[in-house]
Amino acid sequence: MADSSPLLEVEDLVSGYGAAQVLHGVSFEVGAEAVAVVGRNGMGKTTLCRTIMGLVAARSGSIRLGGQELTGRKPHHIAESGIGYVPQGRRLFASLSVDEHLMMLAKGTKNQRWTPDAVYELFPRLVERKNVKGTRLSGGEQQMLAIGRALLLNASLLIMDEPSEGLAPTIIEQLIDTCRTLVEEGHAVLLVEQNLGVASEIAQRHLVMVSGRIAAEMEPDQLLNDPEAQRRLLGVESSG
């Protein structure tokens, strides 16, 4: 791990929906580094993100950020504690323009690394679409806006669920560079990513989820260079 003192600590986390239990005692730590959560669809990756953010109630276990217990807190309090979140599906406001989405969070960004201007510099396409309503953007543009909105929290931890979805290759490269910069500046990144190549470019560790549990922890090259492990753990079939 890049930092000996973990920023995020998840311990024996159990959660689910109604009678269905999805997470079964998930435990891991994240320091000042990027960590990817990978696995087949339906293994609990998005539920893990949503539980950390308080959008799904934890049934038991602990979630700590910088030693501060987050379990049981409201989502907005969790965000205020220092977690930025890029949800799967973007979750933009239909009635707000690109600029209005960013300006909602602009108040606390003065003298911070991430400001609306910095987001526009990162994603120049959003400048051209500044006055367009969020849900009238293309899929890739919506993803840029969702990422930019999360960055404006200047959080110690950034959680991203499928961040490369809908992005052009050049924008994916910008995303990878941004994540690397965040880690260099002492932040943490936790991402769920189906694109194993992107996950391996960003993350120093892969946590493989199987049936709501962390089944394995692997270095990126281990998984990239092992087609059998990809087939068994991720459901990736060889094209050969």
ZIURWO-V282104 format. One line per field, one symbol per residue. ss: DSSP state (A for helix, B for strand, O for the rest). phi: phi as a letter, one per 30 degrees, with the letter a starting at -180 (. if undefined). Layout:
ss = ???
phi = ???
This chain:
ss = OOOOOOOBBBBBBBBBBOOBBBBBBBBBBBOOOBBBBBOOOOOOAAAAAAAAOOOOOBBBBBBBBOOBBOOOOOAAAAAAOOBBBBOOOOOOOOOOBAAAAAAOOOAAAOOOOOOAAAAAAAOAAAAAOOOOBAAAOOAAAAAAAAAAAAAOOOOOBBBBBOOOOOOOAAAAAAAAAAAAAAAAOOOBBBBBOOOAAAAAAAOOBBBBBBOOBBBBBBOAAAAAOOAAAAAAAAOOOOOO
phi = .dbdcddcbcbhdbalbhddcccbidbabbcdacbccblddicjddddeddedidbdddajbbbchicdcejddeddddddkbcbcddjihdcddcdeddeddecdecceicdcbeddddddbeedddcecddedcddeddddedddddddddhddbccbchdddiddeddddddddddddedddjccbbbcadddddeddccdbccccbhibddabbdededdcbedddddccidcddd
